[in-house]
Amino acid sequence: MNEEEIKEEEKEEMKGEEKEEKKENKFTEINLLDEKEEEKREEKEEEKKEDEEKINLNDNQIKNNEKEKDINHIKVNKVNNNNNNNKNEKEEEKKKASKEFANEMFTLINHSDINTCLHLQHDIYERLQESSQALVTFNQFSSKLYNQIGKDFEQKTKMIIEMKKDLDNIFRRIRALKDTLQKKYPNIKVDVPKSDIEEEE
């Protein structure tokens, strides 16, 4: 064989080896990718598990809180029931005590005295009704008379005022005449009655 043929064979062998190396590299890369994907899947599964565990924990906490609330409600209801029972018992005791007190007072009271008091109150009530009716009739009668007499009274008062004015004028004229007479005849004395207005002044 020639050297050239040997070199060509070596080259072909080298190419074959390179191809095999490339194939092996590809397989290794594929295996690495598969391993990475598996790791990612495992991580995702772990995260899912953690999330599920958290959700379960939250659910358990919620259930525990609900149980605690129920227990608290039950305790509150028991306390309220006890309080209501105590109140009812106290009210019943008060009722019993009031009934006993009323019975004792009923035994102490004299029924004949009560009946006499009731009869006296009834008589007083009747008398008050009669007196109130009499006052009503008297007021009605007086109002009618006032309406009838009021007009006459007003007219007479006006006439008296006018008469007083006239009398005052008359007395003034008499005084004027008296003054003139005294001036003319100073020796003669004349007595003239004074009016009510002058006396008041």
Solvent accessible surface area in square Angstrom, and as a share of the most:
residue,aa,sasa,rsa
1,M,157,0.70
2,N,99,0.51
3,E,128,0.57
4,E,127,0.57
5,E,76,0.34
6,I,74,0.38
7,K,118,0.50
8,E,101,0.45
9,E,78,0.35
10,E,91,0.41
11,K,125,0.53
12,E,118,0.53
13,E,112,0.50
14,M,111,0.50
15,K,122,0.52
16,G,29,0.28
17,E,95,0.43
18,E,88,0.39
19,K,129,0.55
20,E,106,0.48
21,E,99,0.44
22,K,127,0.54
23,K,121,0.51
24,E,108,0.48
25,N,84,0.43
26,K,127,0.54
27,F,124,0.52
28,T,70,0.41
29,E,100,0.45
30,I,89,0.45
31,N,80,0.41
32,L,99,0.49
33,L,104,0.52
34,D,62,0.32
35,E,93,0.42
36,K,116,0.49
37,E,86,0.39
38,E,93,0.42
39,E,101,0.45
40,K,123,0.52
41,R,152,0.55
42,E,100,0.45
43,E,100,0.45
44,K,127,0.54
45,E,98,0.44
46,E,104,0.47
47,E,104,0.46
48,K,131,0.56
49,K,125,0.53
50,E,96,0.43
51,D,74,0.38
52,E,103,0.46
53,E,104,0.47
54,K,122,0.52
55,I,100,0.51
56,N,82,0.42
57,L,106,0.53
58,N,79,0.40
59,D,60,0.31
60,N,73,0.37
61,Q,107,0.48
62,I,93,0.47
63,K,119,0.51
64,N,77,0.40
65,N,75,0.38
66,E,95,0.42
67,K,127,0.54
68,E,101,0.45
69,K,123,0.52
70,D,79,0.41
71,I,88,0.45
72,N,81,0.42
73,H,113,0.51
74,I,89,0.45
75,K,117,0.50
76,V,82,0.47
77,N,81,0.41
78,K,121,0.51
79,V,83,0.48
80,N,68,0.35
81,N,82,0.42
82,N,83,0.43
83,N,67,0.34
84,N,74,0.38
85,N,80,0.41
86,N,73,0.38
87,K,127,0.54
88,N,75,0.39
89,E,100,0.45
90,K,127,0.54
91,E,93,0.42
92,E,100,0.45
93,E,114,0.51
94,K,145,0.61
95,K,128,0.54
96,K,130,0.55
97,A,59,0.45
98,S,65,0.42
99,K,133,0.57
100,E,109,0.49
101,F,129,0.54
102,A,57,0.44
103,N,95,0.49
104,E,107,0.48
105,M,82,0.37
106,F,124,0.52
107,T,108,0.63
108,L,139,0.69
109,I,73,0.37
110,N,86,0.44
111,H,93,0.41
112,S,63,0.41
113,D,81,0.42
114,I,67,0.34
115,N,76,0.39
116,T,73,0.43
117,C,69,0.41
118,L,100,0.50
119,H,126,0.56
120,L,111,0.55
121,Q,115,0.51
122,H,105,0.47
123,D,64,0.33
124,I,93,0.47
125,Y,124,0.47
126,E,76,0.34
127,R,172,0.63
128,L,112,0.56
129,Q,79,0.35
130,E,115,0.52
131,S,52,0.34
132,S,53,0.34
133,Q,119,0.53
134,A,59,0.46
135,L,110,0.55
136,V,80,0.46
137,T,82,0.48
138,F,129,0.54
139,N,87,0.45
140,Q,104,0.46
141,F,117,0.49
142,S,44,0.28
143,S,54,0.35
144,K,129,0.55
145,L,64,0.32
146,Y,161,0.61
147,N,101,0.52
148,Q,124,0.55
149,I,99,0.50
150,G,18,0.17
151,K,145,0.61
152,D,73,0.38
153,F,131,0.55
154,E,107,0.48
155,Q,115,0.51
156,K,127,0.54
157,T,48,0.28
158,K,132,0.56
159,M,118,0.53
160,I,108,0.55
161,I,95,0.48
162,E,103,0.46
163,M,114,0.51
164,K,97,0.41
165,K,125,0.53
166,D,80,0.42
167,L,89,0.44
168,D,18,0.09
169,N,67,0.34
170,I,83,0.42
171,F,41,0.17
172,R,140,0.51
173,R,173,0.63
174,I,56,0.29
175,R,85,0.31
176,A,53,0.41
177,L,110,0.55
178,K,51,0.22
179,D,75,0.39
180,T,68,0.39
181,L,80,0.40
182,Q,78,0.35
183,K,167,0.71
184,K,149,0.63
185,Y,119,0.45
186,P,99,0.62
187,N,144,0.74
188,I,99,0.50
189,K,189,0.80
190,V,59,0.34
191,D,142,0.74
192,V,34,0.19
193,P,99,0.62
194,K,143,0.60
195,S,7,0.05
196,D,94,0.49
197,I,52,0.26
198,E,42,0.19
199,E,123,0.55
200,E,141,0.63
201,E,167,0.75
